[in-house]
Amino acid sequence: MNKIIDFFNHPIKIGSDISFTVLSLLIILLVFILTRFLLKLSNRLILNRMDEDTQYKFKSIFTFFNYFVYLIVILITFDNIGVNVTAIFAASAALLVGVGLALQTFIQDIISGIFIIADKAVHVGDIIQVDGQIGKVENITLRTTRAVTIDNKVLIIPNHKFLTSILYNWTENGTVTRESIVVGVSYDSDVEEVTKILIDCATSHNKVLKKTSPSVLFKDFGENALIFQLFFTINKSFFAEGVKSDIRYNIHAAFKENQIEIPFPQRKLWINKTETN
């Protein structure tokens, strides 16, 4: 019996500062197994309350969190059983600082990804605009978000961009969006006729929703033109630029047919001629 006790209490040294026994190793193993069981149980309880898509996103977060918990638990256990944890930290401090600096942006992306998934600020299928780039979100991971532009190019957006830049979510309140087109006409134009033509051009487009009637705002008296803004509603904002282009074509044709001028910048020069003797 004494031999067994001696075996478990036999000191094992690594260098001059780190020392532990066989019993301490068994305690560490037991704590590790217990921690693993508790983490699995808590993860399962949380994931069961989420839908399948959310579960897929949060699994990577839980994996990252689990490794962090394991590290903390092992270090606390080492400290309680008499292992000199300070020596371990001292030996790895320079390495940790170097790794931390190298992975600074990576860690920032990970933390941003956690915030995005937890807050549900961006969803798959949303149309977003970041740094002037517009795309439809196809996939959200812990580090990056992938979106496809209207010309079928893939945007790979580091998640920290969502925290450091202004994010426009075009579909946060649904897929229906209010769009507008600004156009200028000459000062000789009949404003009532211009208003009617603009509304007709928007109403005749098959992608403009009829339940919300187009409207026109007499925006301003410009330097060279009367400025009007046409408002209309569509259900597929990702294709808004194509719809706007079609309506601009219709407006140009209708103005030409009704002899309404779209002026360009002009300057008038007055020359004062004086007679000389």
C-alpha positions in Angstrom: 0.0 0.0 0.0 2.8 2.3 0.9 4.4 1.6 -2.5 1.2 2.7 -4.2 1.1 5.9 -2.2 4.7 6.6 -2.9 4.1 6.0 -6.6 1.3 8.5 -6.7 3.3 11.0 -4.7 6.5 10.5 -6.6 7.7 14.0 -7.8 8.3 14.6 -11.5 10.4 17.5 -12.4 10.7 19.4 -15.6 13.6 21.8 -15.3 14.2 23.6 -12.0 10.9 25.3 -11.6 8.2 22.9 -12.8 7.4 20.0 -10.6 4.3 17.7 -10.2 3.3 14.2 -9.1 1.5 11.3 -10.7 -1.5 12.1 -8.5 -1.6 15.6 -9.8 -1.7 14.3 -13.3 -4.7 12.1 -12.4 -6.4 15.1 -10.9 -5.8 17.2 -14.0 -7.2 14.4 -16.2 -10.3 14.1 -14.0 -10.8 17.8 -14.1 -10.4 17.8 -17.8 -12.9 15.0 -18.3 -15.4 16.8 -16.0 -14.9 20.1 -17.8 -15.5 18.4 -21.2 -18.7 16.8 -19.9 -20.0 20.1 -18.6 -19.2 22.0 -21.7 -20.9 19.3 -23.9 -23.9 19.5 -21.7 -24.2 23.3 -21.8 -23.5 23.4 -25.5 -26.2 20.9 -26.2 -28.7 22.7 -24.0 -28.0 26.0 -25.8 -28.0 24.6 -29.3 -31.3 22.7 -28.9 -33.0 26.1 -28.6 -31.7 27.3 -32.0 -32.7 26.5 -35.6 -30.4 24.5 -37.8 -28.8 27.4 -39.6 -28.0 29.2 -36.3 -26.6 26.0 -34.8 -24.1 25.6 -37.7 -22.8 29.2 -37.1 -22.6 28.9 -33.3 -20.7 25.5 -33.4 -17.5 27.3 -34.4 -18.0 29.9 -31.6 -18.4 27.1 -29.0 -15.3 25.3 -30.3 -13.3 28.5 -29.8 -14.9 29.1 -26.4 -14.2 25.5 -25.3 -10.5 25.7 -26.0 -10.3 28.9 -24.0 -12.1 27.2 -21.0 -9.8 24.2 -21.2 -6.8 26.4 -21.0 -8.1 28.4 -18.0 -9.2 25.2 -16.1 -5.8 23.5 -16.7 -3.9 26.5 -15.5 -6.1 26.9 -12.4 -5.7 23.2 -11.6 -1.9 23.4 -12.1 -1.8 26.3 -9.6 -3.9 24.5 -7.0 -1.8 21.3 -7.1 1.4 23.1 -6.6 2.8 23.5 -10.1 4.6 26.8 -10.5 2.3 28.4 -13.1 4.3 31.6 -13.0 7.3 29.8 -14.5 5.1 28.6 -17.4 3.9 32.1 -18.1 7.4 33.5 -17.9 8.7 30.9 -20.3 6.0 31.6 -22.9 5.4 35.3 -22.4 7.6 36.4 -25.3 6.0 33.8 -27.6 2.5 34.8 -26.6 3.2 38.5 -27.2 4.6 37.7 -30.7 1.7 35.4 -31.6 -0.8 38.0 -30.2 0.6 40.8 -32.4 0.7 38.5 -35.5 -2.9 37.4 -34.9 -4.3 40.8 -33.9 -6.5 41.2 -37.0 -7.4 37.5 -37.0 -8.7 37.8 -33.4 -10.5 41.0 -34.2 -12.3 39.2 -37.0 -13.2 36.3 -34.7 -14.7 38.6 -32.1 -16.5 40.6 -34.7 -17.9 37.4 -36.1 -19.2 36.4 -32.7 -21.0 39.8 -32.4 -22.5 39.5 -35.8 -23.9 36.0 -35.3 -25.0 36.7 -31.7 -26.7 40.1 -32.6 -28.0 38.8 -35.9 -27.1 42.1 -37.5 -26.5 40.3 -40.9 -28.3 37.3 -42.2 -27.8 35.0 -45.2 -29.8 36.6 -48.1 -29.4 40.2 -46.8 -28.3 42.8 -49.3 -25.5 44.9 -47.6 -23.3 47.8 -48.5 -19.8 48.1 -46.9 -17.1 50.6 -48.1 -19.1 51.3 -51.2 -19.4 47.6 -52.1 -22.8 46.1 -52.5 -23.6 42.3 -52.4 -26.0 39.7 -51.4 -24.8 37.7 -48.3 -24.2 34.0 -49.2 -22.3 32.7 -46.2 -21.3 34.0 -42.7 -18.4 32.3 -40.9 -16.5 33.2 -37.7 -13.8 35.1 -39.6 -15.3 36.3 -42.9 -18.6 37.0 -44.6 -19.0 36.1 -48.3 -21.4 38.1 -50.5 -22.1 38.1 -54.3 -22.3 41.3 -56.2 -24.9 42.0 -59.0 -22.2 41.1 -61.6 -21.6 37.7 -59.9 -18.3 38.6 -58.3 -17.6 37.3 -54.8 -16.9 39.7 -51.9 -14.9 38.2 -49.0 -15.4 40.7 -46.2 -13.3 40.4 -43.0 -15.8 40.6 -40.2 -14.1 43.4 -38.4 -15.2 45.7 -41.3 -18.8 45.5 -39.9 -17.6 47.1 -36.6 -15.1 49.6 -38.1 -17.1 50.8 -41.1 -20.6 52.0 -41.7 -22.9 49.1 -42.7 -26.0 49.6 -44.8 -28.4 46.6 -44.6 -30.8 47.2 -47.4 -33.1 44.3 -46.3 -33.0 44.7 -42.6 -36.7 45.7 -42.6 -37.7 43.3 -45.4 -37.0 43.0 -49.2 -39.3 45.9 -50.1 -37.3 49.1 -50.6 -38.1 52.7 -51.6 -35.9 53.8 -54.5 -35.6 57.2 -56.3 -34.4 58.9 -59.4 -33.4 62.6 -59.7 -33.9 64.4 -63.0 -33.7 68.0 -64.1 -35.9 69.8 -66.7 -35.7 73.2 -68.3 -37.4 76.2 -66.6 -39.8 76.4 -69.6 -41.3 73.0 -68.8 -44.9 72.4 -67.6 -44.3 71.0 -64.0 -47.7 69.2 -64.0 -46.9 67.4 -67.2 -43.4 66.5 -66.0 -44.9 65.0 -62.8 -47.5 63.0 -64.8 -44.8 61.6 -67.2 -42.5 60.6 -64.3 -45.3 58.7 -62.5 -46.4 57.0 -65.7 -42.8 55.9 -66.4 -42.5 54.3 -63.0 -46.0 52.8 -63.0 -45.5 51.1 -66.4 -42.4 49.1 -65.2 -43.4 45.6 -64.3 -41.0 45.4 -61.2 -42.4 48.5 -59.6 -45.0 47.6 -56.9 -48.5 49.0 -57.7 -49.8 48.8 -54.1 -47.5 51.7 -53.2 -48.1 54.4 -55.8 -45.0 56.2 -57.2 -44.7 59.8 -56.2 -42.8 62.9 -57.3 -41.1 65.6 -55.2 -40.4 69.0 -56.7 -37.0 69.0 -55.1 -35.3 72.4 -56.0 -34.7 75.3 -58.3 -31.3 74.4 -59.7 -28.9 76.7 -61.5 -29.9 75.3 -64.9 -32.9 73.2 -64.3 -36.0 72.4 -62.2 -35.1 69.4 -60.1 -37.6 66.6 -59.6 -37.2 63.4 -57.6 -39.3 60.3 -58.5 -40.0 57.8 -55.8 -41.1 54.2 -56.4 -41.2 50.9 -54.5 -39.7 47.5 -55.6 -39.6 44.1 -54.1 -36.1 43.1 -55.3 -33.7 45.8 -54.2 -30.7 43.7 -55.3 -31.7 44.6 -58.9 -32.6 48.2 -58.1 -29.9 49.6 -60.5 -31.4 47.7 -63.4 -34.9 48.9 -62.6 -33.6 52.5 -62.3 -31.8 52.2 -65.7 -35.0 51.0 -67.4 -37.0 53.9 -65.9 -34.4 56.4 -67.0 -34.6 55.1 -70.6 -38.4 55.5 -70.4 -38.1 59.0 -69.0 -35.7 60.1 -71.7 -38.0 58.7 -74.4 -41.1 60.3 -72.9 -39.4 63.7 -72.5 -38.2 63.6 -76.0 -41.6 62.7 -77.3 -43.3 65.5 -75.3 -40.5 68.0 -76.2 -39.4 68.4 -72.6 -35.8 69.4 -72.4 -33.2 67.9 -70.0 -30.8 70.9 -69.9 -27.1 70.7 -69.5 -25.0 73.4 -67.6 -24.9 76.7 -69.5 -23.2 80.0 -69.0 -24.4 83.3 -70.5 -21.8 86.0 -71.2 -22.8 89.7 -71.5 -20.4 91.9 -73.5 -20.7 95.6 -72.8 -19.5 97.4 -75.9 -18.6 101.0 -75.4 -18.1 103.5 -78.2 -14.7 105.1 -78.3 -14.0 108.4 -80.1 
